[in-house]
Amino acid sequence: MTDFAGRRVLVTGGGRGIGRATALAFARAGATLAVAHRGDGAASASLTAELEAIGADFVLVAADLTTRPGAQRLAEAVRERLGGLDVLVNNLGVDGHVPFEKLTDDEWQRVLDHNTTSAYLVTQEVLDQLGQGAAIVNIGASVALRGRPLGVHYSTSKAALVGFTRALAKELGDRGVRVNLVAPGVTETDGDPLPPPLAARLTALTALGRLGRPEDVAGAVLYLAGDTAAYVTGTTIEVDGGI
């Protein structure tokens, strides 16, 4: 595993799933962590316990990152606790399943705000804390590259991150800041299992014969954030088992 000792890392949406696995992976690799989450509750309590068991140096920050004040609150907490950033992981996101003709303005905005606007707000607010050699890793979705029925708003929000990533990589390259995207496929989490028939159907579509795990995605994030990817920027890595 890449050594992140002495590196300062911010992971958004770190309370569960991919964000949680990513935060724990960075902690095991020695990073100093800031983890943004929705609010106090069982998920944040159990994450705190796991990070403490690892012996991690960390802070959890509860903030609504779909708003400018929430992103500013997070940025200030990072500045105060970490004093700067070496890695930003924009993982916060929500899913949505609704036929396009029944898609409401509120549902469209909810998904776009969480999946796209939050990345814009957080990145802009912490930009001055990212120094030479820093890395930004955005979490998209492989369906954004292909589309998904009943998820036009979700596919749109994740596809927007592809353009966000490529354009920002070009803009920040002269500062030595790399920007990349990880696009997970179907990823099962303990708290949100798929119905068995659907899981079986999707598993059959993958080349590797299994669904993804949050740890699979975390591995790709650590690669892109680390020194072995020092010449990788503006790219998308699909972690979808060959679906």
N, C-alpha and C positions, 0 to 999 in steps of 0.2 A: 504494500500500500504506500502511496505517496506520503512523504513526511511533511506535515503542515505545522510543525512546531514553530511557534513564534508568529504564525500567520493569523490575521484577524479576519473572521468570516461572519457574514450576515446571511441568514437563511430566512426567507419569508414563508408563511404558511407551514411553519415547522411543527405544528401540534400533532399531525397525523400523517399517515401514508408516506408518500415520496419525500416530503419535507422533513418528516421525523427521521426517516432512515438516513437522509442526507446529513442532517445535523449530527446524528449519532456517529456516522462514518467520519465526519470531520473531527469530532471530539476524540474518537479513537486514534486518529492520525495526529493528535496533538494541538489542534487549532484552538485559539481563543474565540469563543462564539457569542454572537447575539442572535437570538431566535425570536422572530416575530410570530405571534399567534393571535387568535380571535379574542381570547379572554380567559379568565381563570376557570378551572373546571378539572374534571378527571383526567383529560388528555394532557393538560399542562402539568398537572401534579405528577403523573406517571413519567412524563418526559424529564421533569426535574429530578426524580428519583434515579432514573437511568443515567443521566448526565453526572449526577453526584457519585454514583457507583463507579463510573469510569474515572472519576477524579478530574473532570473537565473544569476549565475556567470559563464560566458562561454567565449570560444574563438573558432572561426572558422578558420580552416587551409585548404588552397587550396594546394593540392599536388597530384602528380601522384604516387599512391601507388603500381603500377605494376613495379616500378623501385627502385633500392637501394637508389639512391639519394633522391627520393621522400619520401621514408620511413624514411630516416635519417632526412630530413627536418621536417617531422611530429614529430619525436621523440624529436628533439631539441626544437621545439615549445612547446611540452608538458612539457619538463623539465623546460623550462624558465617560463611558465605560471602557471603550476600546481605543479611543484616541485616533481613530482612522480605520481604513479598511484595505485589505488585500484581495478579498473575494466577496462578491455579491451574488447570491443565488435568488433570482426572482421565481419563486415556486408557487406563490399564492394563486389559487384557482378554484373554480367551481364547475360542475357539470350541469347539463340541462338536456332534457328529452321532451320535445313537444313538436307536433306537426307544424310545418311552416305556416299554414293558413290559420293556425290557432296561436301563433306566437304573438305575445303582447309586448307593448313598448316597455313595460316594467321588467319583463323577463329578459328581453333583449339587453336592456341596460344593466341588469344585475350581472349577467354573464360577461358582458364587455367590460364592465367596471372592475370585476375581480380578476379576469384573465389578462386584460390588456392595459387598462388605465392604471392599475396598481403598479405594473412594471415601469410605466412611464413616470409616475409620481415618485416612487421610491428611488429609481435610478437618478432622476434629476436632483432629488434632495440630498443624496449621499455622494454626488459626483465629485464634489470638492474634497472628499475624504479618500478618494481612490488615487493612489500614487502610481509612479512608474512601475510597470510590471504587474499591475493589478488585473484581475479577471472578473468578467461578468458572465454568468451562465443563466440563461433563461430556460424555463421549462415549458415546452410547447406540447404538441401531441401529434402522433403520426397521422391521425385522421385528418389533420389540417392540410396534409399534402394530397389527400384523396377524397375528402368529403365523407359525411356520414348522414344518413337519413335520420330525421327527427332531431337533428342537431345542427341546423344551419347556423344558429347563433354561436354555438360552441366551436364549430369548425372555423367560422369567421374570426372569432376572437383569438384562436390559436394560430391561424394563418397570418394574422396581423403581426404576431411576434416574429415570424420569419423575416418580414421586411424590416421590422424594428431592429432586429439583430444585425442584419447585413448592413443597413445604413449606419447604425451606431458604430459598428466595427470600423467602417471607413472614416467616420468622423473622429473617433478616439485613437486611431492607430498611431498618429504622430505623438501621442502622449504615452505610448507604450502600454495602453490598456486594451486587452483582448476581450471580444464579445462573441459568445457562441450560444448555440441552442441545442438542447436535448429534447428529442421528440419521442416520448414513450408510446408504446402500444398499449394494449389492454393490460392493466396492472392490478392485481388483486391485493387488497389490504385486509387486515384482520377485522377491522370494524365495518367493512362494507363489501362483503362477499357477493359474488355474482350468483344468480339463480343457477343451480346445477345444469339444467338443459342448455342455457346460454353459455355457460363456462365450457361445457363439452363441445359445443358447436364452434366457439372461437378457438379453443385449443386445437381442434382438427385443422384449422386454417393456418396455423403457425408451422414454420419449417422445423422448429425445435420441439414441437409436440408438448408445449406447456405454456401457461400464461406467465406474464412478467411478475416479478416481485419488486417491491420498492428498493431493495438492495441492488438489483440489477441497474436501476436508473442512477442510484447514488454512485455506483462505480464509474459511470460515464461522466457524471458531474465532477468527481474528484480528478479524473483524468484531464478534463478541460480546464480545471482550475489550477492544475499543477505545472511544474516545470517541464515535464515531458511533452506538454502541448504548447511550448513557448512560441512556436511559429504557426499556431492554428488560431485563426480568427475569422469571423463572419460565416462560419459553417454550421450545418445542422447534422447532428448524429441521431439516427433513428435507433431506438432501443425497443424493438417490437417483435423479436423472435422470428423475423422473416415472414410476418403475416401478409 
